[in-house]
Amino acid sequence: MKTLALWAHRGSHGPAGPLENTVAAFERAVDEGAYGIELDVHLSADGVPVVFHDETLTRLTVDADPRRIEDLPCAELLAIELVGGARMPTLADVLDGFMGRIPLNIELKDPAGVEATARLLSGRSTAGVMLSSFTESAVAAATRRLPAVDRALIVEGGDPGALDPRGAIARTGATHYHPEHALVNRRLAAAVQGPINVWTVNDPAIARRMARCGVAGVMTDRPRWLSRAIEKGAGPIH
């Protein structure tokens, strides 16, 4: 069976671990021997790339703060205490702390984030960096702006890129394809004819099936646990 690259999805996190998309979660991913780190980037109101998954603060603040990331300046976002006392990092913080230590898959939530991210990457070695997005226009913009950097199109069921993967790859210039795992079979893997990383896999049985399909890697919340569970034939994370 093919060996899978295990990407730490928003870092290595979980009920007993650090909060997702935080420096602590990324450090744990490094400590656990993850192949790479997947992280999410929004732009603040003043155009700074910040690392956070949701459009609003609601889910990850103790008081369910409903404000949107895009409506708040960076300084205010960084001052907000998240659940467990965590703080939101900027993309610059993550690049400074992890670039060159471990591959980084930077998911752009906003197509406008391509240019801001490109400016941060300017003058740095981009080996091991990948830009990814659900939005075809963002991947295409990354292709034009950063042709030497790997780009991935992320898809879920019903997306045009899921219905016609080769066409979507051609339209966007993507170098990698990132479908949700339920879409993947050997026929799709053969049609893509390029590296596939799937999301989000916390069940070793699914991980083993993905390996049999020939995918390159999977995104997982707990890379060390999944690696050991794959070897032992354990069940899914509960």
ZIHU-V477562 format. One record per pair of residues at least 12 apart in sequence whose ideal C-beta (glycine too) atoms are under 7 Angstrom apart, sorted by the first residue. I is the first residue (numbers start at 1). GAP is how many residues later the second one is. Records with the same first field share a line. If there is no record, write none. Layout:
BEGIN
I=GAP, GAP
END
This chain:
BEGIN
1=207, 210, 211
2=209, 212
4=203, 206, 207, 213, 214
5=30, 31, 211, 212
6=28, 29, 211, 212, 214, 217, 220, 221
7=27, 28, 29, 30, 31, 98, 190, 210, 211, 212
8=21, 26, 29, 30, 215
9=29, 190, 191, 210, 211, 212
10=15, 28, 29, 30, 43
11=14, 15, 17, 18, 26
12=13, 16, 17, 20, 22, 210, 211
13=12, 208
14=207, 208
19=41, 63, 64, 65, 67
20=33
21=18, 19, 30, 31, 32
22=64, 67
23=66, 70, 74
24=62
26=68, 72
29=194
30=71, 72
32=191, 192
33=191
34=68, 189
35=68, 182
36=66, 67, 68, 69
37=61, 65, 67, 68
38=67, 69, 181
39=12, 55, 65, 67, 68
40=12, 13, 67, 69
41=50, 65, 66, 67, 68, 72, 76
42=27, 28, 67, 68
43=27, 67, 69, 70, 73
44=25, 28, 29, 30, 33
45=25, 26, 27, 28
46=27, 28
47=69
48=26, 42
49=41, 42, 64, 67, 68, 71
50=19, 24, 27, 38, 40, 41
51=37, 38, 39, 40, 43
52=17, 36
55=13, 14
56=12
57=23
60=22, 23
61=19, 21, 22
62=21
74=16
91=26, 29
92=28
95=25, 29
99=25
100=25
103=25
104=24, 25
105=25, 27
106=23, 24, 25, 26
107=25, 26, 47
108=23, 25, 30
111=24, 26, 27, 30
114=24, 27, 28, 31
115=30
117=14
118=27, 28
121=25
126=22, 23
129=20
130=20, 21, 22, 46
131=15, 18, 20
132=19, 20, 22, 46
133=21
134=20
136=17, 25, 32, 35, 36
139=12, 14, 33, 35
140=31, 32, 33
143=29, 30
150=25, 26
151=22, 23, 24
152=22, 24, 25, 26
153=15, 16, 19, 21, 24, 25
154=24
155=24
156=24
157=23, 25, 26
162=17, 21
165=12, 23, 26, 27
166=25, 26
169=25
175=19
176=18, 19, 21
177=15, 17, 19
178=19, 20, 21
179=17, 19
180=18, 19
181=17, 18, 20, 25, 29
184=12, 14, 26, 29, 31
185=28
186=27, 28
189=24, 25, 26
195=21
196=19, 20
197=18, 19, 20, 21, 22
198=12, 17, 20, 21
199=20
200=19, 20, 21
201=17, 18, 19
202=18, 19, 20, 24, 34, 35
203=33
204=22, 25, 26, 29, 30
207=19, 23
208=22
222=15
225=12
END
